[in-house]
Amino acid sequence: MTVSREVELEGHIIDSGMMQSCFGIIMDLGGSFSVQEFDIGRHKDEESYARMLVEADDEDQLQSIVHELHQHGVNPSDPKDATLVPAPDDQVVPHGFYSTTNHPTYIRHDGEWVEVEDMEMDCAVVVEDSDSPRAYTKVLNAIEEGDLVVTDETGIKVQPPERPRDSSGAFGFMQGGVSSERPSESTIRKIANAIEETKKEGGKVMAVCGPALIHSGAREDLARLVREGYVDMLSAGNGFAVHDIERDIYGTSLGMDTESLDHPRHGHKHHIYTISEVIREGGIEEAVESGTIESGVMYECIDNDRPFVLAGSIRDDGPLPDTITDAVEAQNAIREQAHEADMVLMLSTLLHSVAVGNCLPSTTRVVCVDINPATVTQLLDRGSAQAVGMVTDIGTFVPILAEQLLSED
């Protein structure tokens, strides 16, 4: 005896490959399907609709298939209200709680769809039941006893990003994937156009930076982008800030002169001397105000009131007073910052790119640039499927991007 469930797909389900993926999921998991209704959009801006009957040998198999389909934006034809269960204790979620994707999500409550706020992956959904109900994500360590947590997958609607046939405009090239070509001005021009479009729409651009950006000599160009308002906020680690400030105070980055490539005598001590000087001042802002720091990315962030988050790691020397050493506190700061970003440039840092990517909804535009293709691939594999990857030297990419953006000013 078989069991079945009626589901529906809608949107640009053909162009985005959504329908083909769903057929594959059903067959790979041993189920079968029949398409009961199929309306095809006949113009570029028209969406399509399909209604299917999914069949399986038993309820467990059917539930597994429906779960996988749900992650791709397939929803039941007859939605019911979401199941809400109170959290039994602080930081404890009910069994079978719904673990989020990073796609726009809606919860059905009292017969109405409520959009989930602050969307990100691997969270629980909490609903405030009132005259005007709210639904929002919470990380597990933020759950409080009594929170109404969404469990199972009933009454949940997910909308993955689509790929419409009309991909023109500044963001038309941002369809995901990895480019292993050498840096070309045409590709970087498209990224510059996307930044300009984001700014025209009143959006915010965040840069996620690794120390290699400083070592490669791109520091001054990124500082110009911060100063001119093309980068609104910065997320990095202790090392990035240390080597940026070291370059200002000693003319070196990790002990090496980034212009002559010489290693000055005792240059290997410069980074720890830099940390000591900033600690003595009381922090980066105080060091800027006193004149100890006179240039660079961190200087421009302070001078132009661009917020930054420096998240620490177990490897950090010092660290700088501004570096957040508590992992949960740093994660919360990154999360708060990431939720404000409309476009993110991930520049030569694997760990911070993945960390920030985990906090972003799939609607946020992401460009990841790294000389190592594994960085870009891992970011996409971790769930940031909306990211566009460019495999190239960061020391070439940032100066060309700055030239493209600033030459018109």
Stockholm file with secondary structure:
# STOCKHOLM 1.0

chainA/1-409         MTVSREVELEGHIIDSGMMQSCFGIIMDLGGSFSVQEFDIGRHKDEESYARMLVEADDEDQLQSIVHELHQHGVNPSDPKDATLVPAPDDQVVPHGFYSTTNHPTYIRHDGEWVEVEDMEMDCAVVVEDSDSPRAYTKVLNAIEEGDLVVTDETGIKVQPPERPRDSSGAFGFMQGGVSSERPSESTIRKIANAIEETKKEGGKVMAVCGPALIHSGAREDLARLVREGYVDMLSAGNGFAVHDIERDIYGTSLGMDTESLDHPRHGHKHHIYTISEVIREGGIEEAVESGTIESGVMYECIDNDRPFVLAGSIRDDGPLPDTITDAVEAQNAIREQAHEADMVLMLSTLLHSVAVGNCLPSTTRVVCVDINPATVTQLLDRGSAQAVGMVTDIGTFVPILAEQLLSED
#=GR chainA/1-409 SS CCEEEEEEEEESTTTTSHHHHHHHHHHHTTCEEEEEEEECCCSTTCCEEEEEEEEESSHHHHHHHHHHHHHTTCEESSCCCCEEEECSBTTBCCTTBCCCCSSCEEEEETTEEEEEESCCSSCEEEEECSSSCEEEEECGGGCCTTCEEEESSTTEEECCCCCCSCCCSTTTTCSCEEECSCCCHHHHHHHHHHHHHHHHTTCCEEEEECTHHHHTTCHHHHHHHHHTTSCCEEEEEHHHHHHHHHHHHHSCBTTBCTTTCCCCTTGGGHHHHHHHHHHHHTSHHHHHHHTSCCSSHHHHHHHTTCCEEEECCTTCSSCCTTSBCSHHHHHHHHHHHHTTCSEEEEESCHHHHHHHHTTSCTTSEEEEEESSHHHHHHHHHTTCTTEEEEESCHHHHHHHHHHHHHTTC
#=GC SS_cons         CCEEEEEEEEESTTTTSHHHHHHHHHHHTTCEEEEEEEECCCSTTCCEEEEEEEEESSHHHHHHHHHHHHHTTCEESSCCCCEEEECSBTTBCCTTBCCCCSSCEEEEETTEEEEEESCCSSCEEEEECSSSCEEEEECGGGCCTTCEEEESSTTEEECCCCCCSCCCSTTTTCSCEEECSCCCHHHHHHHHHHHHHHHHTTCCEEEEECTHHHHTTCHHHHHHHHHTTSCCEEEEEHHHHHHHHHHHHHSCBTTBCTTTCCCCTTGGGHHHHHHHHHHHHTSHHHHHHHTSCCSSHHHHHHHTTCCEEEECCTTCSSCCTTSBCSHHHHHHHHHHHHTTCSEEEEESCHHHHHHHHTTSCTTSEEEEEESSHHHHHHHHHTTCTTEEEEESCHHHHHHHHHHHHHTTC
//
